[in-house]
């Protein structure tokens, strides 16, 4: 019964975390489709570019909160599960995949950075804090979101190893880095060509 309940929860996680808040926010406040401007992405970075810092921050918070919410609810509902941490890793990966490939937008979503960083904070506050702090520091130096995101998520792997996190958490961090790397392949190409825009 627990396995069925957990499977249903993962399905629920997908549909909740697939909600495209960047698109919703810009449509409500600007009557504009964020996908038709800037990079065409629904994430906080593109929303900030075309709608300003306030709506960008709101998108960032909402994209992070949806993942955190499902991790917290999952931890509460299945607290007696023998493999709770492994299940929460599955919830986390499902949440990020849902944001990147949302069914509501034909599976074309954001890059998953805000959701990933927030989830890391919910799974392991120390690792999450280090990752977020890394993002802030790198962004303040380079002013390029792609570099900040890649370095921040990669730092979660290093810090998890340093703090001797369980294997399931190392797997989560590696999976998140692989997803973020995949989603930033165009940014990496522009970085190599010297054409990536600064914020």
N, C-alpha and C positions, 0 to 999 in steps of 0.2 A: 504493500500500500504506500509506503514511504517513497519508493522509487517512482510510482505513478504520480504522487503528489509533487515530487520534485520536478518531474518532467513537465507537468502542467504549469508549475511555477516558472520554469524556464521559458515556456511559451508566452506566459503573461509578461515576463521580463522583456521579451523581444518586442511585443506590441506596445508596451509602455515606453521603452527606450528608443523606439523607432519614431516617436513623435518629433517632428522637425521644428523645434522651437525657434530657430533662426528665421525660418520662413514665416512662421506664425507671427512672431514679433514685428517683423518688417511689414507684413501685410496689415496688421492691426494699426500700427502707428504711422506708417508711411504710405499705405495703400500701394506698396511696391513689392514685386517678386524679386527677392535677393538673388535668385538664380540668373537673373537677366543683367546683373551688374557686377563689376569687379571681376573676381576670379570665377564667379558663378557658384561658389561654394555656399552652403547654408550655415557654416560654422561662425563662431564669434569673431574671428579675424576679419572675414569678409564683411560681416555685419558692421563691424567697427569702421571699416574703410568707407562704406557707403551710407551708414546711418548714424555714425558718431559713437563716442565712448560709452554713453549711457545705455543705449540699446545693445551695444556690443557686450557690455558687462552683464546686462540682463540675460542675454543669450548664453553667455559663459556660465552663469549661475544655474540657469535652468537645465542646460546640457549636462552639467556636473551633477545637479541634484537628482535627476531622474535615475542615474546609475547608483548613486549613494542610497537613494530610497529603496531600491530593490535589494541591494546588499543588506541593508539594515532589516528590512522586512523578512528576507530569507533567513538571516541569522536568528531572528526572534521566533519565527514559525518552526524552524528545524533545529532549534538549539540542542535537542537531544540526539541528533543524528550522529552516528558513529564516525562519519567522514564529513563533518560540517565544513571544514576549511576547503576541502576539495570541491564540495558543492558550491561554496561561495566563489571559488575560482571559476566554476562553470557559469555561474550567474554573471560574474564580471565580464567574462569574454562574450557571453551572449549580449550583454548590454552594449558593449562597444561595437560588436558586429551589427546590432540593430541600428545604432546611430549611423554607421558607415553605409549600411545597406538597408534603408527603411522601405518597407513594403508600400508605405503611403506615397512615396515619390518614385516608384519604379526602381527601387533598390539603388538610387543615386543620392547619397547623403553627404554628411560631413567627413572630416578626417579623424575624428575620434579622440582628439587630444584632451579637451576639457573633461570628457566622460572618463577617459583613462586616468587622468591625474586625480580626479575626485574619487574614483573607485579605489585607487591605491591608498588614498587617505582613509577610506572606510575600512579597507582590509587590514592595513598596518599603518597607523598614524605616523610613526617615525619615518617609514619609507616614503609615505605620501608627502610628508612635510619636506623632506630632503628633495624630492622630485620637484615639488612646486617651487621651492626656494631656488633650485638649480635653474628652472625655467625663467624665473624673474631675473636672476643674475645674468644669465646668458643673453636674455632679451635686452637688458639694460646696456649691454656691451655692443651687441651687433644690430639690434632693432629689426631682426628678421625672425618671424614666428617659426618658420620651418626649422632653422638651426636650433632655436630654443626648445622646440618640441622634441626633436630627435635626441638631443643631448639629455634633456630632462627624463625622458622615458628610459634611455639607456642607463642613466644614473641609478634608476630603480633596481636594475640588475646588479650593479656593483654594490650598492648599499645593502641589498638583500643578502648577497654573499658575505659581506663584512659582518652583518648582524646575525649570520647563521639562520636565516629564515628557512622554513620548511620547504622541501622540494616543490610542493604544489605552488608556493608563492614564486619561486624561481621560474617555474614554468609559465605562470601568469605574466610575470614581467617580460620574459622572453617573447611570449605570444603577443603582448601589447606592442613591444618594440617592432616585431615583424609586421604587424598590421599598420603601425604608424609609418614605418619605412616604406611599405607598399603604397600607402596613400599619399606619400610625399615624393614619389618618384619624379613627377614633373617639376616639383620645386627643386629637387636635387639636380636635375638637368639644368634648370635655370641658374642655380648656384654655380655650377661648374662653368657655365657660359658667362657668368657675371651679370646676369639679367634679372635676378630675383629682386623684387621690390622691397624696400625697407618701409617700416611703419613710421 
